[in-house]
Amino acid sequence: MDKFTQLLPFVQYLFDDKKVARKAAWIVEGILKGRSPRLSDIARAMRREEAANYKCVQRFIDRIDPQEVLLRLFQSEAPFMIGDPTEMPRPQAKRTDYVGTLSDSETRGYWLLLLAMPYHGRALPCHFVSYSSQTINREATSRNQNHFAAFAKVKELLGDKPLVLDREFSYLELLENLVVEDLKFVIRLKVGPKFCDGEGKPVALTISKGETRPLNKIFYMGKVFVNVIGIWQAGFKEPMWVMTNLKAKDGLAIYLQRMKIEEAFRDMKNLLGLEKLMNKHRKNMEKMVAMLLIAYAISLLLGETLRSFLFPVNDRKQRLYSGLFILLKFKLNLSPPECHQVFTQALASFARLTQGVRTYV
């Protein structure tokens, strides 16, 4: 089975222009073969001559903005959207203007805030923003405003779907903005925020092991009306608290279904070399991140389809490996009819994912 030579039909669902789609497919193929988003690695992995490939990729990212294309991967039938930031260390990038310092105030790097939809136990990316201490200072913005910008981009698509966010997002300014924008949210709490009831009396977040405790109609920091619920599951050292503007039990149920986006980041970093990405200019970096996310999305669907051909239904490997790992790491000995069936099923799934939202690239 040649894993990477039948990608054009997938890419054509994202890029309307046939010539652009063909070049995008070559780049996606190069990312997957080279397992890297760096231009030199992609050019080396692509078919034809390396120098010509390098110029082809450069011309592509100069002319096309694939970040807009990612919105076609938004799934209208998904029950919620996941958001999570990840650090991108760049210790050697001392002269790159979009690289600042990370949360330890020492390591050089920047942040990616990825928005994704749950898919087969993994996260399928549909949007992202980048920011750093350097860009925040230069643009007179804040981390919070970068978060708002990402959420605003998908607000009309979200409708009644809640945003499911981890502890980095449990801060007052964000909650106030989500309420103003009338967005539903489910957010895991940091330790220590103060709550009070409608009369201003403090509400303590206390819970016993094995207990689930809902606290309805209380105020976060005395300003934002939320429902809170705690659960202390067996085997855990501490309880987990979730706040939401849904019913408390509904918020908890959604959070417990949360497909951890960290697994997607781990796959992108370990299997597709996301941490190797190094562009001089921020815009080009973001374009190559978008191309890597497109490559990830296509390969995830192919890998998830391959799973049913490789493992019995109850085999523990059904749950152990991600679709990307299966596609890139497994030696596949499928017959031509099976290969055709895999690509046909994966393409049909990809087509369904991309039909709801249209851009014009």
C-alpha positions in Angstrom: 0.0 0.0 0.0 1.5 3.4 -1.0 0.3 5.5 1.9 0.9 9.0 0.4 0.2 9.0 -3.3 -3.6 9.2 -3.2 -3.9 12.4 -1.2 -5.1 14.8 -3.9 -8.8 13.8 -3.7 -8.7 14.7 0.0 -7.0 18.0 -0.5 -9.4 19.0 -3.3 -12.1 19.2 -0.7 -10.2 22.0 1.0 -8.7 24.0 -1.9 -11.2 24.9 -4.7 -8.6 25.8 -7.3 -7.3 22.5 -8.9 -3.7 23.8 -9.5 -3.5 25.1 -5.9 -4.9 21.7 -4.6 -2.3 19.8 -6.6 0.5 21.8 -5.0 -1.0 21.5 -1.6 -1.2 17.7 -2.0 2.5 17.6 -2.9 3.3 19.6 0.3 1.0 17.4 2.5 2.7 14.3 1.0 6.1 15.9 1.8 5.1 16.6 5.4 4.0 13.0 5.9 6.9 11.4 4.2 9.5 13.7 5.8 7.6 13.8 9.1 8.5 17.5 9.4 7.0 20.9 8.5 10.4 22.4 7.8 10.7 23.5 4.2 14.0 21.8 3.6 12.7 18.5 4.9 9.5 18.7 2.9 11.4 19.6 -0.3 13.7 16.6 0.3 10.8 14.2 0.8 8.7 15.4 -2.2 8.9 13.8 -5.6 11.2 15.5 -8.2 14.2 17.7 -7.7 14.9 19.1 -4.2 15.7 22.7 -5.2 12.7 23.0 -7.4 10.5 21.5 -4.6 11.8 24.1 -2.2 10.9 27.0 -4.5 7.5 25.4 -5.1 6.8 25.3 -1.4 8.0 28.9 -1.0 5.8 30.2 -3.8 2.8 28.3 -2.3 3.1 29.9 1.2 3.7 33.3 -0.3 0.5 33.2 -2.3 -1.9 31.0 -0.3 -3.2 31.2 3.3 -4.2 27.7 4.3 -5.2 28.8 7.8 -8.6 29.8 6.4 -9.0 26.4 4.9 -8.9 24.8 8.3 -12.4 26.1 9.1 -13.7 23.5 6.7 -12.8 20.9 9.2 -15.4 22.3 11.7 -17.9 19.5 12.4 -21.5 20.8 12.7 -22.6 17.5 14.3 -19.9 17.4 17.0 -21.3 18.0 20.6 -18.6 20.5 21.6 -15.4 22.2 20.7 -12.1 21.8 22.6 -9.5 24.5 23.2 -6.0 24.1 24.6 -2.7 26.0 24.3 0.7 24.3 23.9 4.2 25.8 24.4 6.5 25.8 21.3 10.1 26.1 22.7 12.6 27.9 20.4 15.7 28.2 22.6 18.0 29.1 19.6 15.6 31.7 18.0 17.3 34.8 19.4 16.5 37.0 16.5 13.1 35.8 15.5 10.6 38.6 16.2 7.6 36.5 17.1 9.5 34.4 19.7 9.4 35.5 23.3 9.8 33.7 26.6 7.5 30.9 27.8 5.8 30.5 31.2 9.1 29.9 33.0 10.3 33.4 31.9 13.5 31.9 30.6 12.9 29.5 27.7 12.5 31.2 24.4 9.4 30.2 22.4 5.8 31.0 21.6 2.3 29.6 22.2 -0.2 27.9 19.9 -3.8 27.9 20.9 -5.5 25.1 19.0 -9.3 24.7 18.6 -10.5 21.3 17.7 -13.5 19.0 17.4 -13.7 15.5 19.0 -13.2 12.7 16.5 -12.8 9.0 17.3 -11.1 9.6 20.7 -8.8 12.3 19.2 -9.0 16.0 18.3 -9.5 17.2 14.7 -8.1 20.8 14.5 -10.1 23.5 12.8 -8.5 26.7 13.9 -5.6 28.2 15.9 -3.8 31.4 16.9 -0.2 32.0 17.8 1.2 34.5 20.3 4.1 35.1 22.6 5.4 37.6 25.2 7.1 39.4 22.3 4.0 39.7 20.1 1.9 40.7 23.0 4.2 43.5 24.0 4.7 44.7 20.4 1.0 44.6 19.5 -0.2 46.1 22.8 -2.4 43.0 23.3 -2.7 40.4 26.0 -2.9 36.6 26.3 -6.6 37.1 27.0 -7.2 39.1 23.8 -5.5 36.3 21.7 -7.9 33.8 23.3 -10.8 36.1 22.5 -9.7 36.4 18.9 -9.6 32.6 18.5 -13.0 32.2 19.9 -14.5 35.0 17.9 -13.4 33.4 14.7 -15.6 30.3 15.4 -18.4 32.0 17.3 -20.9 31.9 14.4 -20.1 28.3 13.8 -20.4 27.2 17.4 -24.0 28.1 17.9 -25.2 26.2 20.9 -22.1 24.1 21.2 -20.1 24.6 24.4 -16.4 25.4 24.5 -14.6 22.8 26.6 -11.5 24.4 28.2 -8.9 23.3 30.7 -7.6 25.2 33.7 -5.5 27.7 31.8 -8.8 29.4 30.8 -10.4 29.7 34.3 -9.9 33.4 34.6 -12.4 36.2 35.2 -11.9 38.3 32.0 -12.4 35.3 29.8 -15.6 34.3 31.6 -17.0 37.8 31.3 -16.2 37.8 27.6 -17.9 34.5 27.0 -21.0 35.6 28.8 -21.1 38.9 26.8 -20.7 36.9 23.6 -23.4 34.5 24.8 -21.2 31.4 24.4 -21.7 28.3 26.3 -18.7 27.0 28.2 -17.4 24.1 30.3 -14.1 24.9 32.1 -12.1 23.0 34.6 -11.2 25.1 37.6 -7.9 26.1 39.0 -7.4 25.6 42.7 -8.3 28.6 44.8 -10.9 30.8 43.0 -13.5 32.4 45.3 -17.2 31.8 45.0 -20.1 33.4 46.7 -23.9 32.9 46.7 -26.5 35.4 45.6 -26.3 37.2 49.0 -22.5 37.5 48.8 -21.8 34.8 51.4 -18.6 32.7 50.6 -19.2 29.2 49.1 -16.5 26.6 49.9 -15.5 24.0 47.4 -15.3 21.0 49.7 -16.0 17.4 48.8 -15.4 13.9 50.1 -13.7 11.0 48.2 -16.2 9.2 46.0 -18.7 12.1 46.1 -20.2 14.2 43.3 -21.3 17.7 44.5 -23.2 20.2 42.4 -23.3 23.8 43.4 -25.9 25.7 41.4 -26.4 29.5 41.0 -23.2 30.8 42.5 -20.9 33.6 41.5 -17.3 33.3 40.3 -15.2 36.1 41.9 -18.5 37.7 42.8 -19.1 38.7 39.2 -20.0 35.8 36.8 -23.0 33.6 37.5 -22.1 29.9 37.0 -22.9 26.4 38.0 -20.1 24.4 39.6 -19.8 20.7 40.1 -17.1 18.6 41.8 -16.2 15.0 41.6 -13.6 13.0 43.5 -13.2 9.7 41.7 -11.6 6.6 43.2 -7.8 6.4 42.6 -7.4 10.2 42.2 -5.4 12.2 44.8 -7.7 15.2 44.5 -11.1 16.2 43.3 -11.9 17.8 40.0 -14.1 20.9 39.8 -15.9 22.1 36.6 -17.8 25.3 36.1 -20.3 25.9 33.3 -23.2 28.0 32.3 -25.0 24.8 31.4 -26.7 22.6 34.0 -23.9 21.4 36.4 -24.4 17.7 35.7 -24.5 18.3 31.9 -21.2 20.3 32.1 -19.5 17.5 34.0 -20.8 14.9 31.6 -19.4 16.9 28.7 -16.0 17.4 30.4 -15.7 13.7 31.1 -16.2 13.0 27.4 -13.5 15.5 26.5 -11.1 14.0 23.9 -7.8 15.2 25.2 -6.3 17.5 22.7 -2.9 16.9 24.3 -2.8 13.6 22.5 -3.2 15.4 19.2 -0.3 17.7 20.1 1.8 14.8 21.1 1.2 13.1 17.8 2.0 16.3 15.9 5.2 16.8 17.8 6.5 13.2 18.0 5.3 11.9 14.6 5.1 15.0 12.4 7.9 17.1 13.9 5.8 20.2 14.9 8.6 21.3 17.2 11.0 21.4 14.2 9.1 24.2 12.6 11.3 27.3 12.2 10.3 30.2 10.0 11.8 33.6 10.1 8.4 35.4 9.7 5.4 34.7 11.9 2.9 34.6 9.0 4.9 31.9 7.2 5.2 30.0 10.4 1.4 30.1 10.8 0.9 28.9 7.2 3.1 25.9 7.7 1.4 25.1 11.0 -1.9 25.1 9.0 -0.4 22.8 6.4 0.8 20.4 9.1 -2.7 20.4 10.7 -4.3 19.6 7.3 -1.8 16.8 6.8 -2.6 15.6 10.4 -6.4 15.7 9.7 -6.1 13.7 6.5 -3.7 11.1 7.9 -5.9 10.8 11.1 -8.9 9.8 9.0 -6.9 7.4 6.9 -5.4 5.9 10.1 -8.7 5.6 11.8 -10.1 3.8 8.7 -7.1 1.5 8.6 -7.8 0.5 12.2 -10.8 -1.6 11.4 -8.8 -3.5 8.7 -5.8 -4.2 11.0 -7.3 -5.1 14.3 -10.3 -7.2 15.6 -13.0 -5.2 17.2 -12.1 -6.1 20.8 -8.3 -6.0 20.3 -6.7 -3.6 22.8 -4.7 -2.1 20.0 -8.0 -0.6 18.7 -7.6 1.8 21.6 -3.9 1.9 22.1 -2.7 3.6 18.9 -3.8 6.8 17.3 -4.8 6.9 13.6 -1.6 8.9 12.7 0.6 6.3 14.5 -1.1 3.5 12.6 -0.6 5.2 9.2 3.0 6.3 9.7 4.5 3.5 11.8 2.7 0.3 10.9 3.8 -1.9 8.0 0.7 -2.3 5.9 0.2 -5.4 3.8 -3.3 -4.8 2.4 -4.5 -6.2 -0.9 -5.3 -3.7 -3.7 -9.1 -4.1 -3.1 -8.6 -3.5 0.6 -6.4 -0.4 -0.1 -9.1 0.9 -2.4 -11.7 0.3 0.2 -9.6 2.2 2.9 -9.2 5.2 0.7 -12.8 5.2 -0.4 -14.1 5.1 3.2 -11.7 7.6 4.5 -12.4 10.0 1.6 -16.1 9.7 2.2 -15.6 10.6 5.9 -13.4 13.5 4.9 -16.0 14.7 2.4 -18.7 14.7 5.1 -16.4 16.7 7.4 -15.7 19.4 4.9 -19.1 20.0 3.3 -20.6 22.2 6.0 -18.3 25.2 5.9 -17.0 26.7 2.6 -14.1 29.0 2.0 -12.8 30.2 -1.4 -9.1 29.4 -1.7 
